[in-house]
Amino acid sequence: MRWLFAQDVESSLSRPLLVVLVFWLGVIFASFGLFAPRNATVFTVVVLCALSVSTAVFVVLALNRPFSGLVELSRDPFRAALWRLDQ
């Protein structure tokens, strides 16, 4: 099991779940845009909320693959620790 962490493992996040999540978030923000009064304050709040939700989805996707992506962890210390544990 430990070697699975050191290797490239496929994403554990289900693609259909991600598609449904993005679809429902789009529906929610579209309904906010349709039913809210049209002024600068509402527009700013809806944009900030959409930005925060999209950032949260991005962070979940980035944490799902720690050895690749925008912030990448080195595998060398992890492999050295596993090598020491196997001795």
KAHUBEL-V604756 format. One record per backbone hydrogen bond with DSSP energy under -1.0 kcal/mol. CO is the residue of the C=O (numbers start at 1). NH is the residue of the N-H. E is the energy in kcal/mol with one decimal. If there is no record, write none. Layout:
co = <CO & CO>
nh = <NH & NH>
e = <E & E>
This chain:
co = <3 & 14 & 15 & 16 & 17 & 18 & 19 & 20 & 21 & 22 & 23 & 24 & 25 & 26 & 27 & 28 & 29 & 30 & 31 & 32 & 37 & 39 & 40 & 41 & 42 & 43 & 44 & 45 & 46 & 47 & 48 & 49 & 50 & 51 & 52 & 53 & 54 & 55 & 56 & 57 & 58 & 59 & 60 & 65 & 66 & 75 & 76 & 77 & 78 & 79 & 80 & 81 & 82>
nh = <7 & 18 & 19 & 20 & 21 & 22 & 23 & 24 & 25 & 26 & 27 & 28 & 29 & 30 & 31 & 32 & 33 & 34 & 35 & 36 & 39 & 43 & 44 & 45 & 46 & 47 & 48 & 49 & 50 & 51 & 52 & 53 & 54 & 55 & 56 & 57 & 58 & 59 & 60 & 61 & 62 & 63 & 64 & 68 & 73 & 79 & 80 & 81 & 82 & 83 & 84 & 85 & 86>
e = <-1.2 & -1.9 & -2.4 & -2.5 & -2.5 & -2.5 & -2.4 & -2.7 & -2.3 & -2.1 & -2.3 & -2.6 & -2.5 & -2.1 & -2.4 & -2.1 & -2.0 & -1.8 & -2.3 & -1.4 & -1.1 & -2.0 & -2.4 & -2.3 & -2.6 & -2.2 & -2.5 & -2.5 & -2.4 & -2.3 & -2.2 & -2.3 & -2.3 & -2.0 & -1.9 & -2.2 & -2.1 & -2.4 & -2.1 & -2.3 & -2.4 & -2.6 & -1.0 & -1.2 & -2.0 & -2.7 & -2.4 & -2.1 & -2.2 & -2.4 & -2.1 & -2.0 & -1.7>
